[in-house]
Amino acid sequence: MYNAKKIFLLVPLIICGCGMHKAPEAKLNFYLNADKDLSTIGRVTLIELGNSNVAFPQISSDSTEALSLAFQKKQLFGLTVIRQNDPIWQSLQLDVDDNYTLEQISAIRKSLKSDAVIIGKVMSFSPYPHMAIGLRLKLIDLNSGQMVWAIEQIWDTTDKTVEDRIKGYYDDKNLFTQSTLQEKIGTISSLKFIKFVADETAETLQAKKK
């Protein structure tokens, strides 16, 4: 009986603890076509991100991997990833800053055998102790040529609101771990930070209409 009572006493404490660490809502700069249901697109190809920061070449691969996992968790569409060492990536050389004609869009669709493509770039990156990343991404419907979704955002761990969101994100995943190191892991580990960024990015695919 003593152990049972102890468990019941702990439950409200755990629930209260979760509420105390709720992360502030992210205010991200993105566009989402309200008239397009992403679940009707079908097959989407994610092109490994370009990189404006040559000092950290691995960040392209790491960001692409994190984004692909985050997108797949949403289960909105089938996803294929094209890496930079793939001949298709090298032949297409897609750039998020470029505009494409309908003829080019048609050629891209045939090459990728997809209904849509996500292209993007790591605009900036700096590691710990001033960890920050800037991403620019867009999703193009290869049947209509329309941009369906886009995001351009900088996440900076020295920004208190970003730090709080990271803390809330990892608190939710580690309910029984309250160490200082665990609380700050998203602002120290680049891979943990990128995972947080990828999940926030993927959330905008299902943003609620205001």
Sequence and secondary structure as in RCSB ss.txt:
>XXXX:A:sequence
MYNAKKIFLLVPLIICGCGMHKAPEAKLNFYLNADKDLSTIGRVTLIELGNSNVAFPQISSDSTEALSLAFQKKQ
LFGLTVIRQNDPIWQSLQLDVDDNYTLEQISAIRKSLKSDAVIIGKVMSFSPYPHMAIGLRLKLIDLNSGQMVWA
IEQIWDTTDKTVEDRIKGYYDDKNLFTQSTLQEKIGTISSLKFIKFVADETAETLQAKKK
>XXXX:A:secstr
 HHHHHHHHHHHHHHHHHHHT        EEE TT  GGGS EEEEE  EES TT THHHHHHHHHHHHHHHHHT
SSEEEEE TTSHHHHHH   TT    HHHHHHHHHHHT SEEEEEEEEEEE TTS EEEEEEEEEETTT  EEEE
EEEEEETTSHHHHHHHHHHHHHH TT   HHHHHHHHH HHHHHHHHHHHHHHGGG    
